[in-house]
Amino acid sequence: MIVDIEKIRQGDEAAFKVLYTSLFPKLTAWASRFVCEDDALDIVQDVFADFWEKRATLEVNDLKKFLSKWVRNNCLNYLKHRAVEKEYAARMLIEFARDEYQASLSDDNEVFNELVNKDLREKIEAALTKLPARCAEVVRLRIFHDLEHKDIAKKLKIKDRTVESHFRNAAIKLRDDLKDLLTIMLLIKIL
């Protein structure tokens, strides 16, 4: 592949098309080592679009190496972002479990409330048995006692960051168990 970077810098679309046609399949295959094929296609497409927009200001000696590194970095950033999204969703499930449990305590129908509360607590406790003891204790204090992170840290005499770490680990490990449990709770509320 012989591509004149100066022509691309000056906006020569034909030179860019040569670059794109020759490197797109290789970069997509490279990106597919990190992410699924559909995401790889999107990431490589974005890299080429960004490259075209910034072409005049980029200092590039080896285009293939430069674009490969750019694709790799975008794949890693994408994976980090997905991990954050998954962790956030898991945390929201724990918060929803807490909200549901706390709401069940103040429901007007005492008999129904007692049954739901007992069943909900048993299911959450069963899920918590999969966690290390201290981690489970942190989640119990959050869900069943409605304590904030700083209050949990004081009560257990640990750092706020340690509480946060336990909570994050619990959220990830309990995601599937709580998702099933909360689906049941939503159905009960709807019915």
PyMOL commands that place a pseudoatom at each C-alpha (Angstrom):
pseudoatom trace, name=CA, resn=MET, resi=1, chain=A, elem=C, hetatm=0, pos=[0.000, 0.000, 0.000]
pseudoatom trace, name=CA, resn=ILE, resi=2, chain=A, elem=C, hetatm=0, pos=[1.427, 3.289, -1.073]
pseudoatom trace, name=CA, resn=VAL, resi=3, chain=A, elem=C, hetatm=0, pos=[-0.502, 6.208, 0.291]
pseudoatom trace, name=CA, resn=ASP, resi=4, chain=A, elem=C, hetatm=0, pos=[0.615, 9.789, 0.090]
pseudoatom trace, name=CA, resn=ILE, resi=5, chain=A, elem=C, hetatm=0, pos=[-0.090, 11.231, 3.536]
pseudoatom trace, name=CA, resn=GLU, resi=6, chain=A, elem=C, hetatm=0, pos=[0.446, 14.758, 2.204]
pseudoatom trace, name=CA, resn=LYS, resi=7, chain=A, elem=C, hetatm=0, pos=[-2.352, 14.318, -0.321]
pseudoatom trace, name=CA, resn=ILE, resi=8, chain=A, elem=C, hetatm=0, pos=[-4.648, 13.097, 2.466]
pseudoatom trace, name=CA, resn=ARG, resi=9, chain=A, elem=C, hetatm=0, pos=[-3.674, 16.095, 4.634]
pseudoatom trace, name=CA, resn=GLN, resi=10, chain=A, elem=C, hetatm=0, pos=[-4.654, 18.375, 1.742]
pseudoatom trace, name=CA, resn=GLY, resi=11, chain=A, elem=C, hetatm=0, pos=[-8.076, 16.696, 1.477]
pseudoatom trace, name=CA, resn=ASP, resi=12, chain=A, elem=C, hetatm=0, pos=[-7.496, 14.348, -1.452]
pseudoatom trace, name=CA, resn=GLU, resi=13, chain=A, elem=C, hetatm=0, pos=[-10.448, 11.959, -1.148]
pseudoatom trace, name=CA, resn=ALA, resi=14, chain=A, elem=C, hetatm=0, pos=[-9.020, 9.499, -3.671]
pseudoatom trace, name=CA, resn=ALA, resi=15, chain=A, elem=C, hetatm=0, pos=[-5.840, 9.072, -1.572]
pseudoatom trace, name=CA, resn=PHE, resi=16, chain=A, elem=C, hetatm=0, pos=[-7.973, 8.628, 1.542]
pseudoatom trace, name=CA, resn=LYS, resi=17, chain=A, elem=C, hetatm=0, pos=[-10.101, 6.033, -0.258]
pseudoatom trace, name=CA, resn=VAL, resi=18, chain=A, elem=C, hetatm=0, pos=[-6.962, 4.025, -1.086]
pseudoatom trace, name=CA, resn=LEU, resi=19, chain=A, elem=C, hetatm=0, pos=[-5.949, 4.122, 2.567]
pseudoatom trace, name=CA, resn=TYR, resi=20, chain=A, elem=C, hetatm=0, pos=[-9.447, 3.209, 3.709]
pseudoatom trace, name=CA, resn=THR, resi=21, chain=A, elem=C, hetatm=0, pos=[-9.860, 0.342, 1.216]
pseudoatom trace, name=CA, resn=SER, resi=22, chain=A, elem=C, hetatm=0, pos=[-6.506, -1.195, 2.033]
pseudoatom trace, name=CA, resn=LEU, resi=23, chain=A, elem=C, hetatm=0, pos=[-6.572, -0.886, 5.839]
pseudoatom trace, name=CA, resn=PHE, resi=24, chain=A, elem=C, hetatm=0, pos=[-10.238, -1.150, 6.795]
pseudoatom trace, name=CA, resn=PRO, resi=25, chain=A, elem=C, hetatm=0, pos=[-10.423, -4.989, 6.641]
pseudoatom trace, name=CA, resn=LYS, resi=26, chain=A, elem=C, hetatm=0, pos=[-7.132, -5.417, 8.515]
pseudoatom trace, name=CA, resn=LEU, resi=27, chain=A, elem=C, hetatm=0, pos=[-8.038, -2.919, 11.211]
pseudoatom trace, name=CA, resn=THR, resi=28, chain=A, elem=C, hetatm=0, pos=[-11.479, -4.490, 11.615]
pseudoatom trace, name=CA, resn=ALA, resi=29, chain=A, elem=C, hetatm=0, pos=[-9.890, -7.923, 12.062]
pseudoatom trace, name=CA, resn=TRP, resi=30, chain=A, elem=C, hetatm=0, pos=[-7.492, -6.378, 14.603]
pseudoatom trace, name=CA, resn=ALA, resi=31, chain=A, elem=C, hetatm=0, pos=[-10.346, -4.721, 16.497]
pseudoatom trace, name=CA, resn=SER, resi=32, chain=A, elem=C, hetatm=0, pos=[-12.303, -8.004, 16.484]
pseudoatom trace, name=CA, resn=ARG, resi=33, chain=A, elem=C, hetatm=0, pos=[-9.642, -9.453, 18.778]
pseudoatom trace, name=CA, resn=PHE, resi=34, chain=A, elem=C, hetatm=0, pos=[-10.885, -7.065, 21.473]
pseudoatom trace, name=CA, resn=VAL, resi=35, chain=A, elem=C, hetatm=0, pos=[-14.612, -6.597, 20.771]
pseudoatom trace, name=CA, resn=CYS, resi=36, chain=A, elem=C, hetatm=0, pos=[-17.375, -8.307, 18.789]
pseudoatom trace, name=CA, resn=GLU, resi=37, chain=A, elem=C, hetatm=0, pos=[-17.395, -7.905, 15.021]
pseudoatom trace, name=CA, resn=ASP, resi=38, chain=A, elem=C, hetatm=0, pos=[-20.240, -5.348, 14.888]
pseudoatom trace, name=CA, resn=ASP, resi=39, chain=A, elem=C, hetatm=0, pos=[-18.536, -3.157, 17.470]
pseudoatom trace, name=CA, resn=ALA, resi=40, chain=A, elem=C, hetatm=0, pos=[-15.209, -3.576, 15.665]
pseudoatom trace, name=CA, resn=LEU, resi=41, chain=A, elem=C, hetatm=0, pos=[-16.764, -2.305, 12.435]
pseudoatom trace, name=CA, resn=ASP, resi=42, chain=A, elem=C, hetatm=0, pos=[-18.173, 0.747, 14.241]
pseudoatom trace, name=CA, resn=ILE, resi=43, chain=A, elem=C, hetatm=0, pos=[-14.914, 1.491, 16.025]
pseudoatom trace, name=CA, resn=VAL, resi=44, chain=A, elem=C, hetatm=0, pos=[-12.796, 1.285, 12.867]
pseudoatom trace, name=CA, resn=GLN, resi=45, chain=A, elem=C, hetatm=0, pos=[-15.334, 3.398, 10.969]
pseudoatom trace, name=CA, resn=ASP, resi=46, chain=A, elem=C, hetatm=0, pos=[-15.145, 6.012, 13.743]
pseudoatom trace, name=CA, resn=VAL, resi=47, chain=A, elem=C, hetatm=0, pos=[-11.349, 5.992, 13.662]
pseudoatom trace, name=CA, resn=PHE, resi=48, chain=A, elem=C, hetatm=0, pos=[-11.344, 6.657, 9.927]
pseudoatom trace, name=CA, resn=ALA, resi=49, chain=A, elem=C, hetatm=0, pos=[-13.931, 9.430, 10.314]
pseudoatom trace, name=CA, resn=ASP, resi=50, chain=A, elem=C, hetatm=0, pos=[-11.878, 11.036, 13.104]
pseudoatom trace, name=CA, resn=PHE, resi=51, chain=A, elem=C, hetatm=0, pos=[-8.702, 10.598, 11.084]
pseudoatom trace, name=CA, resn=TRP, resi=52, chain=A, elem=C, hetatm=0, pos=[-10.281, 12.390, 8.112]
pseudoatom trace, name=CA, resn=GLU, resi=53, chain=A, elem=C, hetatm=0, pos=[-11.481, 15.260, 10.307]
pseudoatom trace, name=CA, resn=LYS, resi=54, chain=A, elem=C, hetatm=0, pos=[-8.088, 15.685, 11.987]
pseudoatom trace, name=CA, resn=ARG, resi=55, chain=A, elem=C, hetatm=0, pos=[-5.925, 14.834, 8.969]
pseudoatom trace, name=CA, resn=ALA, resi=56, chain=A, elem=C, hetatm=0, pos=[-4.355, 18.276, 8.650]
pseudoatom trace, name=CA, resn=THR, resi=57, chain=A, elem=C, hetatm=0, pos=[-3.075, 18.383, 12.228]
pseudoatom trace, name=CA, resn=LEU, resi=58, chain=A, elem=C, hetatm=0, pos=[-1.897, 14.810, 12.779]
pseudoatom trace, name=CA, resn=GLU, resi=59, chain=A, elem=C, hetatm=0, pos=[1.794, 13.981, 12.803]
pseudoatom trace, name=CA, resn=VAL, resi=60, chain=A, elem=C, hetatm=0, pos=[2.048, 10.521, 11.261]
pseudoatom trace, name=CA, resn=ASN, resi=61, chain=A, elem=C, hetatm=0, pos=[5.050, 8.582, 10.023]
pseudoatom trace, name=CA, resn=ASP, resi=62, chain=A, elem=C, hetatm=0, pos=[3.681, 5.053, 9.722]
pseudoatom trace, name=CA, resn=LEU, resi=63, chain=A, elem=C, hetatm=0, pos=[-0.041, 5.164, 8.898]
pseudoatom trace, name=CA, resn=LYS, resi=64, chain=A, elem=C, hetatm=0, pos=[-0.688, 1.479, 9.511]
pseudoatom trace, name=CA, resn=LYS, resi=65, chain=A, elem=C, hetatm=0, pos=[0.956, 1.539, 12.949]
pseudoatom trace, name=CA, resn=PHE, resi=66, chain=A, elem=C, hetatm=0, pos=[-0.680, 4.853, 13.826]
pseudoatom trace, name=CA, resn=LEU, resi=67, chain=A, elem=C, hetatm=0, pos=[-4.197, 3.705, 12.903]
pseudoatom trace, name=CA, resn=SER, resi=68, chain=A, elem=C, hetatm=0, pos=[-3.693, 0.283, 14.538]
pseudoatom trace, name=CA, resn=LYS, resi=69, chain=A, elem=C, hetatm=0, pos=[-2.792, 1.972, 17.806]
pseudoatom trace, name=CA, resn=TRP, resi=70, chain=A, elem=C, hetatm=0, pos=[-5.747, 4.339, 17.491]
pseudoatom trace, name=CA, resn=VAL, resi=71, chain=A, elem=C, hetatm=0, pos=[-8.119, 1.403, 16.891]
pseudoatom trace, name=CA, resn=ARG, resi=72, chain=A, elem=C, hetatm=0, pos=[-6.662, -0.538, 19.828]
pseudoatom trace, name=CA, resn=ASN, resi=73, chain=A, elem=C, hetatm=0, pos=[-7.059, 2.441, 22.157]
pseudoatom trace, name=CA, resn=ASN, resi=74, chain=A, elem=C, hetatm=0, pos=[-10.646, 3.003, 21.038]
pseudoatom trace, name=CA, resn=CYS, resi=75, chain=A, elem=C, hetatm=0, pos=[-11.410, -0.694, 21.633]
pseudoatom trace, name=CA, resn=LEU, resi=76, chain=A, elem=C, hetatm=0, pos=[-9.969, -0.506, 25.133]
pseudoatom trace, name=CA, resn=ASN, resi=77, chain=A, elem=C, hetatm=0, pos=[-11.917, 2.677, 25.872]
pseudoatom trace, name=CA, resn=TYR, resi=78, chain=A, elem=C, hetatm=0, pos=[-15.078, 0.986, 24.595]
pseudoatom trace, name=CA, resn=LEU, resi=79, chain=A, elem=C, hetatm=0, pos=[-14.475, -2.021, 26.864]
pseudoatom trace, name=CA, resn=LYS, resi=80, chain=A, elem=C, hetatm=0, pos=[-13.868, 0.233, 29.881]
pseudoatom trace, name=CA, resn=HIS, resi=81, chain=A, elem=C, hetatm=0, pos=[-17.083, 2.099, 29.138]
pseudoatom trace, name=CA, resn=ARG, resi=82, chain=A, elem=C, hetatm=0, pos=[-19.058, -1.164, 28.861]
pseudoatom trace, name=CA, resn=ALA, resi=83, chain=A, elem=C, hetatm=0, pos=[-17.627, -2.343, 32.195]
pseudoatom trace, name=CA, resn=VAL, resi=84, chain=A, elem=C, hetatm=0, pos=[-18.732, 0.899, 33.845]
pseudoatom trace, name=CA, resn=GLU, resi=85, chain=A, elem=C, hetatm=0, pos=[-22.218, 0.519, 32.323]
pseudoatom trace, name=CA, resn=LYS, resi=86, chain=A, elem=C, hetatm=0, pos=[-22.514, -3.054, 33.617]
pseudoatom trace, name=CA, resn=GLU, resi=87, chain=A, elem=C, hetatm=0, pos=[-21.350, -2.048, 37.087]
pseudoatom trace, name=CA, resn=TYR, resi=88, chain=A, elem=C, hetatm=0, pos=[-23.810, 0.849, 37.142]
pseudoatom trace, name=CA, resn=ALA, resi=89, chain=A, elem=C, hetatm=0, pos=[-26.683, -1.440, 36.115]
pseudoatom trace, name=CA, resn=ALA, resi=90, chain=A, elem=C, hetatm=0, pos=[-25.728, -3.918, 38.837]
pseudoatom trace, name=CA, resn=ARG, resi=91, chain=A, elem=C, hetatm=0, pos=[-25.593, -1.129, 41.435]
pseudoatom trace, name=CA, resn=MET, resi=92, chain=A, elem=C, hetatm=0, pos=[-29.022, 0.054, 40.365]
pseudoatom trace, name=CA, resn=LEU, resi=93, chain=A, elem=C, hetatm=0, pos=[-30.343, -3.472, 40.900]
pseudoatom trace, name=CA, resn=ILE, resi=94, chain=A, elem=C, hetatm=0, pos=[-29.072, -3.445, 44.496]
pseudoatom trace, name=CA, resn=GLU, resi=95, chain=A, elem=C, hetatm=0, pos=[-30.573, 0.004, 45.061]
pseudoatom trace, name=CA, resn=PHE, resi=96, chain=A, elem=C, hetatm=0, pos=[-33.852, -1.187, 43.575]
pseudoatom trace, name=CA, resn=ALA, resi=97, chain=A, elem=C, hetatm=0, pos=[-33.814, -4.206, 45.911]
pseudoatom trace, name=CA, resn=ARG, resi=98, chain=A, elem=C, hetatm=0, pos=[-33.269, -1.820, 48.824]
pseudoatom trace, name=CA, resn=ASP, resi=99, chain=A, elem=C, hetatm=0, pos=[-36.103, 0.432, 47.678]
pseudoatom trace, name=CA, resn=GLU, resi=100, chain=A, elem=C, hetatm=0, pos=[-38.436, -2.535, 47.222]
pseudoatom trace, name=CA, resn=TYR, resi=101, chain=A, elem=C, hetatm=0, pos=[-37.568, -3.962, 50.611]
pseudoatom trace, name=CA, resn=GLN, resi=102, chain=A, elem=C, hetatm=0, pos=[-37.997, -0.611, 52.365]
pseudoatom trace, name=CA, resn=ALA, resi=103, chain=A, elem=C, hetatm=0, pos=[-41.277, 0.038, 50.506]
pseudoatom trace, name=CA, resn=SER, resi=104, chain=A, elem=C, hetatm=0, pos=[-42.595, -3.376, 51.518]
pseudoatom trace, name=CA, resn=LEU, resi=105, chain=A, elem=C, hetatm=0, pos=[-42.103, -2.388, 55.162]
pseudoatom trace, name=CA, resn=SER, resi=106, chain=A, elem=C, hetatm=0, pos=[-44.564, 0.487, 54.826]
pseudoatom trace, name=CA, resn=ASP, resi=107, chain=A, elem=C, hetatm=0, pos=[-47.210, -1.193, 52.662]
pseudoatom trace, name=CA, resn=ASP, resi=108, chain=A, elem=C, hetatm=0, pos=[-50.791, -0.825, 53.931]
pseudoatom trace, name=CA, resn=ASN, resi=109, chain=A, elem=C, hetatm=0, pos=[-51.732, -4.484, 53.441]
pseudoatom trace, name=CA, resn=GLU, resi=110, chain=A, elem=C, hetatm=0, pos=[-50.009, -6.029, 56.479]
pseudoatom trace, name=CA, resn=VAL, resi=111, chain=A, elem=C, hetatm=0, pos=[-50.636, -9.720, 55.668]
pseudoatom trace, name=CA, resn=PHE, resi=112, chain=A, elem=C, hetatm=0, pos=[-49.500, -9.383, 52.067]
pseudoatom trace, name=CA, resn=ASN, resi=113, chain=A, elem=C, hetatm=0, pos=[-46.625, -7.171, 53.210]
pseudoatom trace, name=CA, resn=GLU, resi=114, chain=A, elem=C, hetatm=0, pos=[-45.450, -9.775, 55.717]
pseudoatom trace, name=CA, resn=LEU, resi=115, chain=A, elem=C, hetatm=0, pos=[-45.416, -12.525, 53.075]
pseudoatom trace, name=CA, resn=VAL, resi=116, chain=A, elem=C, hetatm=0, pos=[-43.637, -10.405, 50.469]
pseudoatom trace, name=CA, resn=ASN, resi=117, chain=A, elem=C, hetatm=0, pos=[-41.184, -9.006, 53.023]
pseudoatom trace, name=CA, resn=LYS, resi=118, chain=A, elem=C, hetatm=0, pos=[-40.283, -12.476, 54.320]
pseudoatom trace, name=CA, resn=ASP, resi=119, chain=A, elem=C, hetatm=0, pos=[-39.949, -13.947, 50.827]
pseudoatom trace, name=CA, resn=LEU, resi=120, chain=A, elem=C, hetatm=0, pos=[-37.974, -10.972, 49.547]
pseudoatom trace, name=CA, resn=ARG, resi=121, chain=A, elem=C, hetatm=0, pos=[-35.608, -11.046, 52.503]
pseudoatom trace, name=CA, resn=GLU, resi=122, chain=A, elem=C, hetatm=0, pos=[-35.052, -14.820, 52.138]
pseudoatom trace, name=CA, resn=LYS, resi=123, chain=A, elem=C, hetatm=0, pos=[-34.269, -14.489, 48.437]
pseudoatom trace, name=CA, resn=ILE, resi=124, chain=A, elem=C, hetatm=0, pos=[-31.865, -11.602, 49.038]
pseudoatom trace, name=CA, resn=GLU, resi=125, chain=A, elem=C, hetatm=0, pos=[-30.208, -13.503, 51.901]
pseudoatom trace, name=CA, resn=ALA, resi=126, chain=A, elem=C, hetatm=0, pos=[-29.821, -16.550, 49.640]
pseudoatom trace, name=CA, resn=ALA, resi=127, chain=A, elem=C, hetatm=0, pos=[-28.100, -14.377, 47.047]
pseudoatom trace, name=CA, resn=LEU, resi=128, chain=A, elem=C, hetatm=0, pos=[-25.863, -12.821, 49.726]
pseudoatom trace, name=CA, resn=THR, resi=129, chain=A, elem=C, hetatm=0, pos=[-24.536, -16.230, 50.797]
pseudoatom trace, name=CA, resn=LYS, resi=130, chain=A, elem=C, hetatm=0, pos=[-22.509, -16.222, 47.576]
pseudoatom trace, name=CA, resn=LEU, resi=131, chain=A, elem=C, hetatm=0, pos=[-20.493, -13.236, 48.798]
pseudoatom trace, name=CA, resn=PRO, resi=132, chain=A, elem=C, hetatm=0, pos=[-17.605, -13.008, 51.267]
pseudoatom trace, name=CA, resn=ALA, resi=133, chain=A, elem=C, hetatm=0, pos=[-18.876, -12.294, 54.799]
pseudoatom trace, name=CA, resn=ARG, resi=134, chain=A, elem=C, hetatm=0, pos=[-17.842, -8.618, 55.044]
pseudoatom trace, name=CA, resn=CYS, resi=135, chain=A, elem=C, hetatm=0, pos=[-19.115, -7.885, 51.553]
pseudoatom trace, name=CA, resn=ALA, resi=136, chain=A, elem=C, hetatm=0, pos=[-22.500, -9.452, 52.392]
pseudoatom trace, name=CA, resn=GLU, resi=137, chain=A, elem=C, hetatm=0, pos=[-22.640, -7.468, 55.626]
pseudoatom trace, name=CA, resn=VAL, resi=138, chain=A, elem=C, hetatm=0, pos=[-22.167, -4.205, 53.720]
pseudoatom trace, name=CA, resn=VAL, resi=139, chain=A, elem=C, hetatm=0, pos=[-25.021, -5.062, 51.359]
pseudoatom trace, name=CA, resn=ARG, resi=140, chain=A, elem=C, hetatm=0, pos=[-27.282, -6.154, 54.249]
pseudoatom trace, name=CA, resn=LEU, resi=141, chain=A, elem=C, hetatm=0, pos=[-26.733, -2.826, 55.975]
pseudoatom trace, name=CA, resn=ARG, resi=142, chain=A, elem=C, hetatm=0, pos=[-27.576, -0.992, 52.752]
pseudoatom trace, name=CA, resn=ILE, resi=143, chain=A, elem=C, hetatm=0, pos=[-30.673, -3.007, 51.819]
pseudoatom trace, name=CA, resn=PHE, resi=144, chain=A, elem=C, hetatm=0, pos=[-32.198, -4.021, 55.143]
pseudoatom trace, name=CA, resn=HIS, resi=145, chain=A, elem=C, hetatm=0, pos=[-31.137, -1.102, 57.344]
pseudoatom trace, name=CA, resn=ASP, resi=146, chain=A, elem=C, hetatm=0, pos=[-31.158, 1.607, 54.647]
pseudoatom trace, name=CA, resn=LEU, resi=147, chain=A, elem=C, hetatm=0, pos=[-27.746, 2.944, 55.725]
pseudoatom trace, name=CA, resn=GLU, resi=148, chain=A, elem=C, hetatm=0, pos=[-25.697, 5.217, 53.498]
pseudoatom trace, name=CA, resn=HIS, resi=149, chain=A, elem=C, hetatm=0, pos=[-22.111, 4.285, 52.599]
pseudoatom trace, name=CA, resn=LYS, resi=150, chain=A, elem=C, hetatm=0, pos=[-20.546, 6.667, 55.127]
pseudoatom trace, name=CA, resn=ASP, resi=151, chain=A, elem=C, hetatm=0, pos=[-22.789, 5.285, 57.895]
pseudoatom trace, name=CA, resn=ILE, resi=152, chain=A, elem=C, hetatm=0, pos=[-21.849, 1.722, 56.982]
pseudoatom trace, name=CA, resn=ALA, resi=153, chain=A, elem=C, hetatm=0, pos=[-18.175, 2.694, 57.133]
pseudoatom trace, name=CA, resn=LYS, resi=154, chain=A, elem=C, hetatm=0, pos=[-18.626, 4.161, 60.627]
pseudoatom trace, name=CA, resn=LYS, resi=155, chain=A, elem=C, hetatm=0, pos=[-20.609, 1.185, 61.881]
pseudoatom trace, name=CA, resn=LEU, resi=156, chain=A, elem=C, hetatm=0, pos=[-18.101, -1.375, 60.576]
pseudoatom trace, name=CA, resn=LYS, resi=157, chain=A, elem=C, hetatm=0, pos=[-15.076, 0.816, 61.369]
pseudoatom trace, name=CA, resn=ILE, resi=158, chain=A, elem=C, hetatm=0, pos=[-13.748, 0.654, 57.829]
pseudoatom trace, name=CA, resn=LYS, resi=159, chain=A, elem=C, hetatm=0, pos=[-12.925, 3.279, 55.220]
pseudoatom trace, name=CA, resn=ASP, resi=160, chain=A, elem=C, hetatm=0, pos=[-15.537, 4.692, 52.860]
pseudoatom trace, name=CA, resn=ARG, resi=161, chain=A, elem=C, hetatm=0, pos=[-13.482, 3.362, 49.951]
pseudoatom trace, name=CA, resn=THR, resi=162, chain=A, elem=C, hetatm=0, pos=[-13.613, -0.139, 51.433]
pseudoatom trace, name=CA, resn=VAL, resi=163, chain=A, elem=C, hetatm=0, pos=[-17.402, 0.085, 51.641]
pseudoatom trace, name=CA, resn=GLU, resi=164, chain=A, elem=C, hetatm=0, pos=[-17.472, 1.271, 48.046]
pseudoatom trace, name=CA, resn=SER, resi=165, chain=A, elem=C, hetatm=0, pos=[-15.226, -1.617, 46.981]
pseudoatom trace, name=CA, resn=HIS, resi=166, chain=A, elem=C, hetatm=0, pos=[-17.419, -4.179, 48.770]
pseudoatom trace, name=CA, resn=PHE, resi=167, chain=A, elem=C, hetatm=0, pos=[-20.522, -2.654, 47.247]
pseudoatom trace, name=CA, resn=ARG, resi=168, chain=A, elem=C, hetatm=0, pos=[-19.022, -2.681, 43.734]
pseudoatom trace, name=CA, resn=ASN, resi=169, chain=A, elem=C, hetatm=0, pos=[-17.940, -6.322, 44.038]
pseudoatom trace, name=CA, resn=ALA, resi=170, chain=A, elem=C, hetatm=0, pos=[-21.321, -7.341, 45.423]
pseudoatom trace, name=CA, resn=ALA, resi=171, chain=A, elem=C, hetatm=0, pos=[-23.146, -5.522, 42.654]
pseudoatom trace, name=CA, resn=ILE, resi=172, chain=A, elem=C, hetatm=0, pos=[-21.233, -7.374, 39.975]
pseudoatom trace, name=CA, resn=LYS, resi=173, chain=A, elem=C, hetatm=0, pos=[-21.550, -10.792, 41.644]
pseudoatom trace, name=CA, resn=LEU, resi=174, chain=A, elem=C, hetatm=0, pos=[-25.246, -10.415, 42.489]
pseudoatom trace, name=CA, resn=ARG, resi=175, chain=A, elem=C, hetatm=0, pos=[-26.366, -8.915, 39.186]
pseudoatom trace, name=CA, resn=ASP, resi=176, chain=A, elem=C, hetatm=0, pos=[-28.009, -12.058, 37.805]
pseudoatom trace, name=CA, resn=ASP, resi=177, chain=A, elem=C, hetatm=0, pos=[-29.524, -13.197, 41.117]
pseudoatom trace, name=CA, resn=LEU, resi=178, chain=A, elem=C, hetatm=0, pos=[-31.038, -9.807, 41.859]
pseudoatom trace, name=CA, resn=LYS, resi=179, chain=A, elem=C, hetatm=0, pos=[-32.261, -9.334, 38.294]
pseudoatom trace, name=CA, resn=ASP, resi=180, chain=A, elem=C, hetatm=0, pos=[-34.403, -12.476, 38.615]
pseudoatom trace, name=CA, resn=LEU, resi=181, chain=A, elem=C, hetatm=0, pos=[-35.597, -11.476, 42.067]
pseudoatom trace, name=CA, resn=LEU, resi=182, chain=A, elem=C, hetatm=0, pos=[-36.540, -7.981, 41.004]
pseudoatom trace, name=CA, resn=THR, resi=183, chain=A, elem=C, hetatm=0, pos=[-38.414, -9.271, 37.979]
pseudoatom trace, name=CA, resn=ILE, resi=184, chain=A, elem=C, hetatm=0, pos=[-40.591, -11.245, 40.394]
pseudoatom trace, name=CA, resn=MET, resi=185, chain=A, elem=C, hetatm=0, pos=[-41.063, -8.146, 42.575]
pseudoatom trace, name=CA, resn=LEU, resi=186, chain=A, elem=C, hetatm=0, pos=[-42.150, -6.069, 39.593]
pseudoatom trace, name=CA, resn=LEU, resi=187, chain=A, elem=C, hetatm=0, pos=[-44.687, -8.726, 38.628]
pseudoatom trace, name=CA, resn=ILE, resi=188, chain=A, elem=C, hetatm=0, pos=[-46.085, -8.765, 42.175]
pseudoatom trace, name=CA, resn=LYS, resi=189, chain=A, elem=C, hetatm=0, pos=[-46.468, -4.971, 42.088]
pseudoatom trace, name=CA, resn=ILE, resi=190, chain=A, elem=C, hetatm=0, pos=[-48.182, -5.042, 38.689]
pseudoatom trace, name=CA, resn=LEU, resi=191, chain=A, elem=C, hetatm=0, pos=[-50.620, -7.758, 39.742]
for i in range(1, 191): cmd.bond("trace and resi %d" % i, "trace and resi %d" % (i + 1))
show_as sticks, trace
zoom trace
